[in-house]
Amino acid sequence: MSLHTPLGALTPDRLRAMKRGLEKESLRTTAAGDLALTPHPAALGSALQHPHITTDFCESQLEFITGTHGDAQSCLDELTRIHQVAYRALGDEMLWVSSMPCALPTDETIPIGRYGTSNIGRAKSVYRMGLGHRYGRRMQTISGIHYNWSLPGVDTDGYFALIRNFRRHSFVLLRLFGASPAVCASFVEGRNHNLQRIGSGSLHLPHATSLRMGRLGYQSDAQASLAISYNSLAEYGASLEDAMTRPYPAYEQLGVRNPGGEYNQLATTLLQIENEFYGSIRPKRVIRSGERPLHALRDRGVEYVEVRCMDLDPFQPVGIDAATMRLLDLFLLHCVLSDSPPDTPAEIAALGRNQHRCAERGREPGLKLERNGSWVVLDDWAGELLQELQPMAHHLDGVFGGDAYQGAWEHAIAVLRDPQLAPSARVLAAMQSDFGGSHCGFVQDRSQRARQAVGALPYPDTLDAWARHMARASLEAQHQLEASDTLPFEEFRRRYLAQEHLRPVVQAA
């Protein structure tokens, strides 16, 4: 695919204003590698109000959020500092460095995130209760890294064009960076699967790249019925609104509340809220207090994209490195500059099949994917795409100085040429050579190493003071929020989910 916009459009000023940020999830585990069932550490403040340290689905699943940065290294440095703060608060616990979870207890024992007594805090917990009922709590313990990215001069239509191309070509990222080819057997207990045994208590697929992005990951029969179009904000918004207002029989049968009056879920619609829609990339913008994300998009347009298909790399202490982030920059710029024809229902279905093939068999020699109604070898297609990134890497290094982007590109080429260099292959090789095929044994060891690596870094007094201030301020903010609530929760829930809140107000002429 050729670039429809010349590289010259990426002026130095535009590239220097390119922004990226990270969101990284990790399970808390005991030193023995079991899921930690302790509450969110008090020293980390309020999971509801802390801007950089919260929880994702379960109480044991930390989520770290950086600010926006003008270069990859400074973004990585902030993520590292957040890890330093978290490790100080964990006591004997560890952060699990794999996207696929540790040995898990029974589904109902996995603790759902708790956010206090405010209406918004209760809504977050009820939403997670609904996720547990709909998809099972085990599936929700999968962790990943989200890469938030923006470029000046890209409007809403431009971001949707980027998203269409990203979805067409994201198999390249699974092939290069997928790092979840195996899983503890407890994750699939009682479920049908096509995994093969490896060692004792572990399962895998020999050529898998990212089981997290395959059929074992964020998938469901209900969401399989959605064919969300990314041709325009209007089409995307209409598709999401329909999913959030259309009753779904199985969820209607479950009901919003159980017979004892406790909440099962926020709503009985196909999606409770926007975030329930699982996609490899999302259009996003910063929302105002109490605002629905879809309303914000419709009202003010797309501000950035959130890349959601990246696994935690267990060989990196904080799950990702700067070279990977630079390759993502190149890939996203290519998605912006390349021609992006409209998607169709047939293409959307083919892309879903391609994702599953690459997730489960991406390193298989000669594996073919669907492209425009025909079949093409995955590595040939990936090679074509990567070659188109090389002039872009040279251009960015000319702007920023050095050869970091060229180095990131060269590493990607090396991984494509030698599948054994891919993180997914390295995970399986280490499991077999050093841990008797045990996924949990391998990840437990890497988790201990990550803790030691981060713990060995200098911990300045300024970082300690920042950590204490943020924890205290977040707890105070939560207390103020709880004290200011006046609506009964049921009224709050009904108002928040009202359909009119999904649409911007039409101004009178």
N, C-alpha and C positions, 0 to 999 in steps of 0.2 A: 504494500500500500504506500503510495507516494504522499508527500506532504503537500497539502493544498495551500498552506501558508508558508512563505519562505522563512528560513531561520533569521533573516534580517529583522523580522517583526519582533524577535526577542531582543529588544534593545537592552543595553546594560542597565538602564534605570528600571525597566520592567523586571529583569531577572533579579536585581538586588532587592526588589520589593516582593519577590516570591516568598510566601510564608508557609511554614509547616509546624505542626504540633503533634504530640503523641498522647495516646491513651493506652495504658497497658494493664491488663488484668493478670492476677496470679492468685492461686489458692494458698491459704495459710495451712501448713501441715505441722504435725508434731515432728520431733527429731527422728522418730521411727518411720516417718513417711505416711502417716495416717492423716485424714482430714482433721484439722483442728476444730473442735466444737466449742471453743471459747468465744466470748463476745468480742466485737471489734475493740482493739486495744484502746483503753481510755486515754493513753498518752497521745494518741493520734487525733483526739478531738471528736467532733461530730461528723459522722459519715454523711449526714444530710447537708451540712453547710460548709464543710471544708472544701475550698476550691481545687485542691490538688490531691487529696487522699480521701477516697470514698470506698464504697463497696459496690459490687455489681449485683449478681443474682442473690448469692447467699452471703450470710454473715461472715463466712470464712473466705470470701473472695475479694481481696483488695483490688482497687482500681486506682492507678496513678495517672494524673492529668498534668501535662506541662502547659505552659503558655505558648504563644506563637513566637517563632524564631526566624531570623533571616538566613541562617545557615544550619546545616545538619549537625555539626559538632556542638554548637551551643545548645541545641535542643536535646541532644544526647546527654550533655553535661547536666542539664536541669533534671532529666529523668534519673540520672545517677544520684544526684543530691536527694531527690525524693526517696529513692531506695535507701540511702544512708539513714535518713530520718526513720523510715519504717522499720528497718532492721533493729535500730536502737530500742524500738517499742515492743519488739516481738518476744523478748525473753528467749526461751529455748526453741521457739518455733522457727520454721523456715518458710521461704517463698518457693513454691513448686515451679520449676523452670520449664515445664512442658505444657503445651496447649491441652493435651489430653490429661485427664485428672489422675490423681493418686488413687490408691485403694479407697473405695467409697463404702460408707455404711448403707443401711437400707434407705430407700428413697425418702421415706417420711422423716428420717433422722437428720437429713441434711438441713441445716438451719437457714431459713429464709432471712434476707436482710431486714434489719430493724432500724427504724429512723425516728423514733420518738412518737409523741402523742399528737402532733399537729396534723391537720387535715392532709396536707401534702405528704407528710411523712407516712401517715397511715395509707394513703393512696399508693405510695411506692411499694409498701409491703403487700397490699392487696393485689396489686398488679403482678407481683412476683408469685403470690399464691396461685393466681390464675395461670401463670406460665407453668408452674409445677403440675397443676391439674391437666393442662393441655398437652404438655410435651414430656413430662417427667422431670424431676429435679436433677437427676444425673446429667441429662443433656445440658442443663443450664450451667453445670460446673466447668464446661469447656471454656478455656481462656484464650485470648488473642491480643494482638496489638492493632490499634487503629491509627491510621496516618491521615491527619487532617491537613489539607493542602489548598492553597489559593494562589492565583496569579492575577495581577492588575490587568485591566483591559478585557477580561473575560466576562461576558454578561450571562444572564440566565440561560439563553439558548446555547451559548458557547459551552457552559458547564454541562448541559444535557448532551451535547454532541460529544464532549469528553467522556461522559458516563457510558454512552452507547459504545464507543471504541474500547473503553476499559473492559466492559463486559465481553466484548468480542475477543480480547487478547489477554485477559487476566490469567489464562492457563499458563502463560510464560512465568508469571510470578509464583504459581504453585510449583512448577517444574524447578525453578531456581531456588526458592526459599521455603517450600513446604518442609515441615520438620516434625510431622506427626504421623509416621507410618505404622505405629504400634500403639497398643493400649492395654491397660490392666483388664483382666477378664471380668472384674466386678462391674465394669462400666456397661457391659452388654448382657449381664445376667438376666435371663428371662426374655431376651429379645432375639428375634431372628437376625442372623448376620452371615456374611460370607467370608469371615476372617479365618486365618489359619493359625494353629498353635505355634508358639515359638518359646521354648523354655517352659518353665513352670509358672502358671498363672498369668501368662501374657499371650496376646493375640496380635497378628499383623497381616499385612499383605506385602509380598516380597518386592513389588515395584511401586508401592504407594508413595505419594508425596505428602498428602495432607488429609488424613481421615477426618479431620475437623471440618473440611470443606466438602466431604462426600456424604453418602447416605447416612452415616452414623452421626453426622454433625447437626447443624441447625436446619433440620428438615421436618416436614409434617405433611400428612395427606391434605389437611385443610389449606395450608399455604401453597401446596402444589396446584391447587385450582386457580391460583392467581396468575395472571399474565400481565404484570405491570408494564406499561409502556413508558419509555423514556424519550419519546419523540418531542415532548414539550412539557412545560410546567402544567398546562391545562390538562393534558392527558394523564400525566402522572398524578396530579391532584385528584382528578375524577376517579382514578382507579383506587387510590388509597382511601378516599372518602367513602367509596362504595364498600370497601372491605371493613371500614370502621363503623358502618351503619347497617350492614346487612346481617340479620340474625343467622346464626349457624346452628343447625339442629342439635348437634352433640353438646354445644356449649349452652344452648337454651335448656337442655335436659339437666345439665349440671346446676344451672341457676346462679344468680348473683350471690345469694346467701344460702347457707345450709339450713335445715329445719331448726337448728338451735339459734339461728340468727347471726352466726359468724359469716364473714364474707369469704366466698370461694374465688371470686374474680371481680374485676371492675365492671365488666359488661359481658353480654352473651353474644356479641357480634364476632365475626370471623377474626378480626383483630381488636384487641382491647384499646390500644393506642398505637401511635405511629411506630414507636420503637420495636413493636412486636414483629414488624415485617423484616424478615431476614434477607438481606441483600449483600453482595460482595462489595458494593459501593453505594453511598447515599448522598443525595444533595442536601446541604445543610445551611443554616444560618443561625446566628446567635438569637435566642428568643428572649422576650421580655418576661418579667415576673408573671406567672399565671397563664402565659400565652401558650396555645397549642402550636407545635412545630409546623404543622401543615398550614395553619393560618399565617405564621411568620413568612413561610416560603411564598405563599400566594400574595401576601401583602407587600413584601419588599424584595422578593427574588432570592436566587441562590447566592450565597456568600462564599462558600467553600465546599469541597467534597471530602467525604470520610471514607477512606479505603479500609475495608473490613476483612480482607482475605489473608492477612499476614499471621502466620503462626509465631509463637514464641520460639526463639532459637536457643536451645538449651546449652549451646556452646558459647553464648554471649552472657556475661554476668547480669545484664539488665534486659536480655531478651532480643536485642537488636543492636546493630552497629551503624556507624555513620556511612559506611560504604553502601549498605543496603538502602539507607534513606536516600542517598544520592542516585542510586539506580531507579528508585521510585520517582524521584524528580524527573529524570530523563524519560521514564515511561509515561508519566502523566503529561509532560510537555508534548511528547509524541502524540498522545491521545487528543490534545488540544489542536495541534497543527495539522493532523491528518483529516482527509475527507471522511465524513461520518454520515452515511446514508441513513434514512429512517429505519427503525426496527420493525419487524412484523411478528405476528404470533408464531409463525413457523420458525423464524430465526430465534426467537426467545426460547422455544422448546429445544432447538438444536444446541443453543448455548448451555442450557441446563445439562444436556447429555454430555457435552464436551467437558464441563466442569467435573462431573462425576467420573468420567473416564480418566481425566488427568489426576484427580484426587486419589483414585484407587490404583491406577496403573501408569502413572505419568513417566516413570523411568523404564517402562517396558520397551525393549528395542523394536522399532518399526511401528509403534502405536500410532494409529491414525485418528484424526479429528474431522468433524464435518465443517466444510467451508463453502458457502454459497452453493449448496446442493451437491457437492462432490466431496471426495475424501483426500486428505493431505497428511503426510507424516508430521507428527507433532514437532519433532526436533527440526525438520526442514522449515516449517512455518515459523517456529521460534527463532531460528537462525536468520530468516529474512527480516523479522522485526528487529532483532538486536543489531543487525548491520545498519539499519536505518537510524539507530541511536548514536552511532559512532561520531558523525559530524556534529551532533548536538553536544556530545561530551566535550569535543574539542572547543566548540563555541563557548560553553559554560566555563571551561578552564581559562579561556581567554579573558573572560569577564572577571572571574574571581581569583585568578592566579593559581599557580601550581598545576598539579595533574591529578587531583583527587577524583574528578568525574571520569577521566580516562581510566584511572585505576579501577573504579567501580565497574566500568564497562568491560574491561579486560577480564576481571574476575568472573563476571556473568558469562562471558564467552567461554572461559575455561570450564565452568560448571556445566554448560550446555554440551561441550565436547566430551567431557568425562563425567558421566552421571554419578560416579562414586564420590565425587567432590561435593555433591548436593547434601545439604543438612539431613534430608530424609535417609539417604544411604549411609551417612556417617552415624546416625542414630542406630540403625540396625546393625552396622558393623561393630560399634562399641558394645551394644547389648550382647551380641553373640560372643565377642572375643573376651570380654571382661566380666560379664554378669550372667553368664549361663542363659542368655536370652530373656532375662527379666527386665521388663520395661520399668517397673517401679524401682528396682535396684539401680538401674542406670540413672534414672532421673533423680533419685534420692542422692546419689553421689554428686551429680552435677549441681543439685540445689545446695549441697554443703559447700561445694567449691565456689559457687556464686556468692554465698554469704561471706565466705572468707575473703574473696576478692574485693567485695564492696567494703567489708569491715576493715580492710587494711588501708583504705584511703584516709587521708587526713580529714578530721572532723572539726572544723574551726568553730570557735565560740559563736561567730555570727550565724552559722547554720543552726546551732543549738538554740540560740535566741529566737531565730525565725520559727523553728519548729514549735517552741513553747508558745509563742505569740499566736501562731495560726491555730493551734489546738484550742487555746483559751478563747480566741475571738469566735471560732466556729461554734463552740459550746454556748457562748453568750448569744450568738445569733439564733441558735436553735431554741433557746429558752424564750427569747423575745417573740419568735414566731409562734411558739406554743401558747404564749400568754395573749397574743393578739387575735387568735382564732375566735370567731363568734358564731359561725354557721355550724349546725349539726353535720356530722360527716356525710350522712346520706344526701343531704341537700347539696353539700359541696360536690359530691360525686356526680350527681345529676347535672349540676350546672357545668362542671368541667367537661363532661362528655356530650353536652348539647351540640347538635349538629351545626348550629349557627356559628359556633366557635371555631369551626374548621374553615370558615370562609371570611375573607376581608369584607368590611362594610363598603357597600357601593355608595360612592359619593353622589349626591344629587347634582344634576347639571346646573 
